C-alpha cells in the first residue's frame, strides 16, 4: 500500500484548499477510503470516508457541510475539498484505508491563519 498526499499549505481563515491522495499497490477501486488528520494536541482524528464506488460519503460532525470527499477510481486518486476553513482545521492530513488511519501516507500539512 502506498498513499501520497498533496495539496496542503497555508490558507487564511474562511479560505479553501483541495487535497489529493494518489494510491498504488492495492485495489483502490474496491476499497473504502478515508481522510484523517493529526495534531499534537488532539492526536489522530477521523475526518471523512467514501465508499468504493463513491456513492456513499460520511463526515465527522466537525467538518460536515464544509468538506467534501470524492474519488476518481480511473486515476486511483482520492480528494478532499475543504471550504470555510477554521483554525481548528489546522493539522496534518492523511489518506488511509480505514478510520483508524492505518496504512496512511506521509501526510500534507494544512495551516489556517486567523
C-alpha positions in Angstrom: 0.0 0.0 0.0 1.3 3.4 -1.0 -0.5 6.6 -0.4 0.9 10.0 -1.4 -0.9 13.1 -0.2 -0.6 16.6 -1.6 -2.3 20.0 -1.7 -1.8 21.3 1.7 -0.5 24.7 2.6 -1.1 28.0 4.4 -4.5 29.5 4.0 -6.5 32.3 5.6 -9.5 31.8 7.8 -12.5 31.1 5.6 -10.4 30.0 2.7 -10.4 26.8 0.7 -8.0 24.0 -0.2 -8.2 20.8 -2.2 -6.2 17.8 -1.0 -5.3 14.9 -3.2 -4.1 11.4 -2.5 -2.7 9.1 -5.1 -2.9 5.4 -4.3 -1.0 2.4 -5.5 -0.2 -1.1 -4.5 -3.7 -2.2 -3.8 -7.1 -2.4 -5.5 -8.1 1.2 -4.9 -11.4 1.0 -6.8 -12.6 -1.8 -4.4 -11.5 0.0 -1.2 -13.4 2.4 1.1 -11.1 5.3 1.7 -10.7 7.8 4.5 -9.2 11.1 5.4 -7.8 11.5 8.9 -5.9 14.4 10.5 -3.5 14.7 13.3 -2.3 17.4 15.7 -0.1 17.1 18.8 -3.0 18.3 21.0 -5.8 16.2 19.7 -4.0 13.2 18.2 -5.4 11.4 15.3 -9.0 12.3 14.2 -11.1 10.7 11.6 -12.5 13.3 9.1 -14.3 11.6 6.3 -14.9 8.3 4.5 -16.1 7.4 1.0 -17.4 4.1 -0.3 -15.5 2.2 -3.1 -17.8 3.5 -5.8 -18.1 7.0 -4.4 -21.8 6.6 -3.8 -21.8 6.9 0.0 -19.9 9.6 2.0 -19.5 10.1 5.7 -18.2 13.1 7.7 -17.2 13.9 11.2 -19.6 16.5 12.7 -16.7 19.0 12.9 -16.4 19.2 9.1 -19.9 18.3 7.9 -21.2 20.9 5.4 -17.7 22.4 4.8 -15.6 19.4 3.5 -16.4 17.2 0.5 -14.7 13.9 -0.1 -14.6 12.4 -3.6 -12.6 10.0 -5.7 -11.6 9.2 -9.2 -11.1 5.4 -9.5 -9.7 5.7 -13.0 -6.9 7.8 -11.6 -6.6 6.0 -8.2 -7.0 9.3 -6.6 -8.9 10.5 -3.5 -9.8 14.1 -2.9 -10.8 16.3 0.0 -12.3 19.7 -0.9 -12.1 21.9 2.2 -14.1 25.1 2.4 -14.7 27.7 5.1 -11.6 26.6 6.9 -11.2 27.4 10.5 -8.2 27.5 12.9 -9.3 24.1 14.3 -8.7 22.6 10.9 -5.0 23.2 11.2 -3.5 19.7 11.2 -1.5 17.2 9.1 -3.9 15.4 6.8 -3.6 11.8 5.7 -5.5 9.5 3.5 -5.9 6.0 4.8 -7.7 2.7 4.2 -9.7 2.8 7.4 -11.0 5.3 10.0 -8.1 4.5 12.4 -5.6 5.8 9.9 -3.9 2.5 9.2 -1.8 2.4 6.1 -1.7 6.2 5.8 0.8 8.1 3.8 3.2 10.8 4.9 0.5 13.4 5.0 0.2 17.0 3.9 0.2 20.0 6.3 -2.7 22.4 6.4 -2.3 25.6 8.4 -5.2 28.0 8.7 -4.2 31.5 9.8 -6.6 33.8 11.6 
